Amino acid sequence: MANAKRDRAGTFFFRIFGPATVEGALHGCSPEARQQWKQFRERIKAAEAERRDEREPGAA
């Protein structure tokens, strides 16, 4: 029952306010945004690989 109320409230607010938005967010429709996203993912992957290498004493 609580979930049904929450779903109705969420639907109500979504219809009034629309989807959540963030100022300055990346939007995947433009080529610039896609390039920024790719660069961001590359930085994340590099940082994860660096942390993984630091944790594994015999690696590298």
C-alpha positions as CSV (number, residue, x, y, z in Angstrom):
1,M,0.0,0.0,0.0
2,A,2.8,2.4,0.9
3,N,4.5,1.7,-2.5
4,A,1.2,2.5,-4.3
5,K,1.0,5.9,-2.6
6,R,4.6,6.6,-3.4
7,D,4.1,5.7,-7.0
8,R,1.1,7.9,-7.3
9,A,2.9,10.8,-5.7
10,G,5.9,10.3,-7.9
11,T,3.7,10.2,-11.0
12,F,1.9,13.3,-9.8
13,F,5.2,15.3,-9.3
14,F,6.7,14.0,-12.6
15,R,3.6,15.2,-14.5
16,I,3.9,18.7,-12.8
17,F,7.7,19.2,-12.8
18,G,8.9,16.8,-15.5
19,P,12.1,14.8,-15.3
20,A,14.9,15.8,-12.9
21,T,17.4,18.2,-14.4
22,V,20.8,19.4,-13.2
23,E,22.5,22.7,-14.2
24,G,25.5,22.0,-16.4
25,A,24.7,18.3,-16.9
26,L,26.1,16.4,-19.9
27,H,23.4,15.6,-22.4
28,G,24.3,12.9,-24.9
29,C,22.7,14.4,-28.0
30,S,25.5,16.7,-29.0
31,P,28.9,15.5,-30.4
32,E,30.6,17.7,-27.8
33,A,28.7,16.0,-24.9
34,R,29.6,12.6,-26.3
35,Q,33.3,13.5,-26.5
36,Q,33.2,14.9,-22.9
37,W,31.6,11.7,-21.7
38,K,34.2,9.6,-23.4
39,Q,37.0,11.6,-21.9
40,F,35.3,11.4,-18.5
41,R,35.0,7.6,-18.8
42,E,38.7,7.3,-19.9
43,R,39.8,9.3,-16.8
44,I,37.6,7.0,-14.5
45,K,39.0,3.8,-16.1
46,A,42.6,5.1,-15.8
47,A,42.1,6.0,-12.1
48,E,40.5,2.6,-11.4
49,A,43.4,0.8,-13.1
50,E,45.9,2.9,-11.1
51,R,44.2,2.0,-7.9
52,R,44.0,-1.7,-8.9
53,D,47.8,-1.7,-9.7
54,E,48.5,-0.1,-6.3
55,R,46.5,-2.8,-4.4
56,E,48.2,-5.7,-6.3
57,P,51.7,-6.0,-5.0
58,G,53.0,-8.2,-7.9
59,A,51.3,-6.3,-10.7
60,A,53.1,-4.1,-13.2
